[in-house]
Amino acid sequence: GELDNGYTWNYAIDIDGTTVQDDARLEVGTPFGTIAAYIHESSLSGKYGFDASAYAPGSDYGYTGTTGTTFTYGANMSSYNSIQYHSPAGALPMDMIVKVGYAPEADGTINSSNAGGTSVESANAVSEYYVQLSPIDGLSLKGSYLEKTDDIADDGTKTKQSYEVGGIAGKYSFGPATVGYGKTWIAPTIGAQTAGTARVIDYENTAYGIGIAANENLTVSYTVESSDENNKNETATNTTVRSTTEFEITTAQAAYTMGGVTISLSHKELENMDYTDDKDANEFILAMNFAF
């Protein structure tokens, strides 16, 4: 809708099942940008800024590993209840758009206005920042950074490393081809370590791909996403042992459009799935999208 002063508003809520209201947004559009409140909505992550897939990046659909240990890109603001500001399109040089989000705590519980707030010492505030720009025709660049402030280790001990996620990505289109490249770094929360216990100290992700429009109906693509899980083990004798496991997802895809129907085919290979050596899988996806 539109207000008398020319400002706009948008409200939406998702109801899953019969009573669960788990996603909602209230946005107010002004000449100076958008101010909004979100419940589990509006990710500010630029992690897929590299994507030129004919169907979708391999880590974002189908089988990506066992629940809880899937390919990780880290947390993003849509996992929390947040307030955000988005700068208006066209107001900044190089078509730059800036978005800022803040969640008062990492608890994503949904409560009514008359419900008592939580008072938990280990609750974490979450901030995320996002920038996208197009410095030249055909080139799109994205970057994002998330941090948990007042971070407390999951085991309740003093935090040695606070949670952070940062990434940059870009893609360039020329003629019928689009190429993309992205990097993401994830630092999990780390508390005091028990001697002789290995734990993840960080992840480093690399992604690249190419998409080609063979003609006005057929698009093909090839994408690789790899994630290095870096582990560290300090023994009781102060000996440090480091290890790295690479989880890689490779996809080859094609999409064909005729009239209002798009048929997509994807072949996905997963190597060292769940960051476990020699745990591999293959998946084929056939999808149809109808436009009415």
C-alpha positions, -999 to 999 in steps of 0.1 A, spaced: 0 0 0 9 37 -1 5 64 26 -7 100 21 29 113 22 40 90 -6 57 65 16 49 28 9 43 -1 32 45 -39 28 34 -65 53 36 -103 48 34 -134 70 39 -171 62 17 -196 80 30 -232 78 7 -260 88 -22 -248 108 -8 -223 134 29 -219 130 38 -183 119 75 -185 113 83 -158 87 70 -122 86 80 -88 74 69 -52 78 86 -27 55 82 11 52 96 26 20 107 62 21 127 85 -4 157 78 19 155 40 19 135 12 34 131 7 72 119 -28 82 113 -53 109 117 -90 100 110 -123 116 132 -150 100 133 -130 67 156 -109 45 190 -125 44 218 -100 40 243 -126 28 260 -122 -5 272 -158 -6 255 -167 -39 267 -135 -57 288 -158 -79 260 -179 -91 254 -183 -129 236 -217 -126 210 -228 -151 189 -242 -121 205 -233 -87 238 -236 -69 244 -271 -57 245 -263 -20 211 -246 -21 189 -275 -32 184 -312 -30 208 -334 -10 236 -314 6 246 -338 34 233 -352 67 211 -329 88 233 -307 110 265 -312 91 257 -300 57 278 -277 35 282 -245 55 281 -209 44 275 -197 80 247 -179 96 228 -149 81 203 -123 94 173 -142 81 178 -168 110 169 -141 136 143 -114 144 158 -82 131 154 -45 122 170 -34 90 178 -4 68 182 -6 30 194 23 10 173 34 -20 182 21 -54 199 46 -77 208 70 -50 245 61 -47 273 59 -73 278 27 -93 242 16 -85 255 8 -50 230 -5 -24 239 -7 13 219 -28 38 223 -30 76 206 -54 100 206 -58 138 191 -86 159 190 -78 196 197 -114 204 204 -147 186 172 -162 200 148 -166 171 117 -173 192 86 -154 181 66 -138 209 36 -114 211 40 -79 225 27 -88 259 51 -117 264 79 -114 288 113 -109 272 142 -133 277 170 -124 302 197 -148 293 233 -139 300 247 -159 271 223 -143 245 242 -128 216 233 -97 196 238 -101 158 248 -75 132 251 -79 95 262 -56 67 257 -59 30 270 -40 -1 263 -45 -38 274 -24 -67 279 -25 -105 310 -5 -114 308 -13 -151 282 -28 -174 278 -65 -170 297 -67 -136 280 -73 -103 299 -73 -70 285 -82 -36 300 -84 -1 286 -91 34 298 -94 70 281 -108 100 292 -108 136 278 -119 170 286 -93 197 287 -102 234 294 -136 221 295 -165 247 308 -200 239 282 -227 235 297 -245 265 293 -215 287 330 -210 291 350 -178 283 350 -171 246 383 -175 228 369 -168 194 336 -149 186 314 -159 157 320 -141 123 311 -147 87 324 -126 58 323 -130 21 328 -114 -13 315 -125 -47 311 -112 -82 300 -122 -117 305 -108 -151 283 -112 -182 296 -109 -217 278 -120 -248 260 -153 -241 283 -162 -211 283 -153 -174 312 -162 -151 313 -159 -113 336 -163 -84 332 -161 -46 350 -165 -13 335 -170 22 352 -172 56 334 -186 87 348 -184 122 327 -204 147 324 -195 184 351 -212 204 354 -215 242 381 -231 263 394 -264 249 398 -297 265 432 -311 259 433 -338 232 400 -327 217 400 -316 181 376 -288 170 368 -267 140 386 -233 141 374 -219 107 360 -227 73 372 -212 40 349 -216 10 356 -210 -27 331 -211 -55 332 -205 -92 310 -212 -122 301 -204 -158 267 -202 -174 261 -200 -212 229 -191 -230 233 -214 -260 202 -198 -276 171 -180 -264 156 -213 -251 186 -233 -238 210 -224 -209 238 -247 -196 261 -242 -166 289 -257 -146 296 -248 -109 321 -259 -83 317 -251 -45 344 -262 -21 346 -258 17 377 -264 37 370 -273 73 402 -265 93 406 -284 126 430 -280 155 439 -303 183 461 -293 212 473 -323 233 480 -324 270 517 -321 261 511 -288 242 515 -305 208 494 -289 181 479 -311 153 461 -294 124 440 -311 97 419 -299 68 390 -317 51 376 -304 18 339 -308 11 332 -302 -26 300 -300 -46 301 -300 -84 271 -294 -106 264 -296 -143 230 -282 -153 208 -274 -183 175 -255 -185 152 -254 -216 122 -230 -219 94 -234 -243 64 -212 -239 56 -209 -202 73 -241 -192 110 -245 -181 125 -279 -178 157 -282 -158 181 -310 -154 209 -311 -128 237 -336 -120 254 -330 -87 285 -348 -72 293 -345 -35 329 -354 -24 339 -357 13 303 -350 23 297 -337 58 335 -330 59 341 -367 62 368 -383 40 356 -406 12 319 -400 20 306 -393 -15 272 -391 -32 256 -383 -66 222 -368 -73 201 -361 -104 173 -335 -103 145 -331 -129 124 -300 -123 96 -283 -142 84 -247 -137 51 -235 -152 42 -199 -157 5 -190 -160 
